[in-house]
Amino acid sequence: MNSARVWSDGPVGDEAADGVLSRLLGGAGPGVADRRIVTGALVCRYCGADRFEVTAWECFCDGCCLPIGVRDGDVRSETTVWELEPSALPEPSPSPAMVRCPAGHDLFQVAAAYTLGTDGDVRRVSVGLRCPADGALSLFVDDARVVPRTT
């Protein structure tokens, strides 16, 4: 998928995923009222796989093909349902094309960061991608605002 997505270099191999993805997603600065929680590399809750294919709108488990719910809040363990309002930075294109790293790989380790308000509700979300084959890193969703959705 050709896009404006920016990739940076990181270490190759599985063992570096948590630390590298956590640094990519960062944390809240001092004096910020909201709390930023950064996950380690995500693992599919259904089959335990840790690799995901990524389209322009979602991350799908390589083991069972189920989505992790980036766009609707399912990545968080509670029953929160949301829609994302994109940040001012480039958003993934609306096409369903597969995301590939610069070397052409299409399986990624994924981590998420949530900014929680003082009431504990999710306010913003970011999702980072890491290609374990070559270490390429990119933000899939960058600090998108969470809008609660009524079901």
RAPE-V482730 format. One record per backbone hydrogen bond with DSSP energy under -0.5 kcal/mol. CO is the residue of the C=O (numbers start at 1). NH is the residue of the N-H. E is the energy in kcal/mol with one decimal. If there is no record, write none. Layout:
CO & NH & E
CO & NH & E
This chain:
1 & 3 & -0.6
8 & 137 & -2.7
14 & 17 & -1.7
16 & 20 & -2.2
17 & 21 & -2.7
18 & 22 & -2.2
19 & 23 & -1.9
20 & 24 & -2.2
21 & 25 & -2.1
22 & 26 & -1.5
29 & 32 & -1.3
35 & 37 & -0.5
35 & 116 & -3.9
36 & 38 & -0.5
37 & 39 & -0.5
37 & 114 & -2.9
44 & 48 & -1.6
49 & 44 & -3.1
51 & 62 & -2.7
52 & 108 & -2.4
53 & 60 & -3.6
54 & 99 & -3.8
58 & 55 & -2.8
59 & 68 & -2.2
60 & 53 & -2.8
61 & 65 & -1.5
66 & 61 & -2.6
69 & 73 & -1.2
69 & 74 & -0.9
69 & 75 & -1.0
72 & 82 & -1.2
73 & 76 & -1.4
81 & 149 & -2.0
83 & 147 & -3.1
84 & 86 & -0.7
85 & 145 & -2.2
95 & 56 & -0.5
97 & 56 & -0.5
101 & 104 & -2.3
105 & 101 & -2.2
108 & 52 & -2.3
109 & 130 & -2.1
110 & 42 & -4.0
111 & 128 & -2.5
112 & 39 & -3.2
113 & 126 & -2.3
114 & 37 & -3.4
114 & 116 & -0.6
115 & 123 & -3.7
115 & 124 & -1.2
116 & 35 & -2.5
117 & 120 & -2.2
121 & 117 & -2.7
123 & 146 & -3.1
124 & 115 & -2.5
125 & 144 & -2.3
126 & 113 & -2.6
127 & 140 & -3.1
127 & 141 & -1.5
128 & 111 & -1.9
129 & 138 & -2.0
130 & 109 & -3.1
130 & 132 & -0.8
131 & 135 & -2.7
132 & 13 & -2.2
136 & 131 & -2.8
137 & 8 & -2.2
138 & 129 & -3.4
138 & 140 & -0.6
141 & 127 & -2.6
141 & 143 & -0.7
144 & 125 & -2.2
145 & 85 & -3.5
146 & 148 & -0.6
147 & 83 & -2.3
